[in-house]
Amino acid sequence: MKSSERNGLYKVPESSKDICRIRLCAVILLYMKRQRIMLVDDHEVVRLGLRALIDRHPDMEVVAEASNAAEALTKATAHKPDVVVLDIRLP
C-alpha cells in the first residue's frame, strides 16, 4: 500500500523512513510540555463546556477549577497553572 492511500485518518507508512518519522514525532510529543489550564467561572455549565473542549486537545490539561475569586487565588497558588481562563464578571 502506498503512503498516499489512507487507512482511516492516518497515512499508512510506505518505507522505513516514514516509520522513523512517526517514531520521532511520538518521542517529541512525549517530551512536549502540556499547557496547564485553570478555569474560573461562577457558572458550572460554562466550566464543564470549557473543560470538554480543552480535554479534546492532548497538549492541554485542566488542572483546577474555581467558582469565585477567593477560590481562584487559593487554587492558582496550589496548582501553578500556565493559563487562567477567567470570567470577566466574577461575583
N, C-alpha and C positions, 0 to 999 in steps of 0.2 A: 504494500500500500504506500503510495507517495505521500509526502508531507502535505500536499495540497488537499488531499482527501481528509474529511473530518470524521471523527468518531465522537458524537455528542457535541460538546462545546470545545473540546481540546484537539489540537492537531496531533496526529499520530506521528511519532518521530521516524524519520527516514534513515538516518545514519547514526553512528556512534557520536558524531559531532553534535547532533541535535540532543542526544541523551546527555552529553556533558553540559550543554547549555541549560537543560532542565535541572540537572543536579546543582549547578552553580546558582541558579535562581532560587532553588529551595534553600540552600545554605544562606544566601543573602537574606531571605525572608525570615529565617530563624534568628538572625542576629539584629534585625531591624528593631528599633525601639517602638513599641506601641504607644500611641498617644493616650495619656491618662486623662479622662474627662470627668468633670463633676457637673451634675445638673442641679440647678436651683430654680424652683418654681413652686408657687403655693398651690397649683392645681396638679393633683396626682396624675390625671389623664394626660396632661401635657408631658410630664416626666416619663410616663410609660411609652408614649408615642415617640419621644426623642430617643429613649433607650432602645426601642425596637429598631429604629433607623440606624443608630450607631452600632448596634450589635451585628448588623449585616456586614460591617467592614472589619476585616481581620487585623487591620493596623490601628484600630481604635478600641478602647475599652472604657466603660463607665465604672469608675472606682468609688463614687459616692453620690448620694442624692440628698437634698435638703429642701425643706418647705418654707423656711424663713431665714432671715439674715443671721440671727444668732446661731442657729444650727449650721448654717453655711460656714461661718467663721471657724467653728469648732471642727467640723469635718475637713475643711480645707487645710487646717493646721495638721490634722492627723494623717490625711491621705496624700498631701502634696500633689494635687493634680497639675497637669501641664496646661489644661484649658478648663475654664469655667463657663458654662452656658447659663446665663443669668437673666431672669425675668426683670424687665425694667420697671415694673410696678409691683415691687415686693412689699407686703404688709410689714 
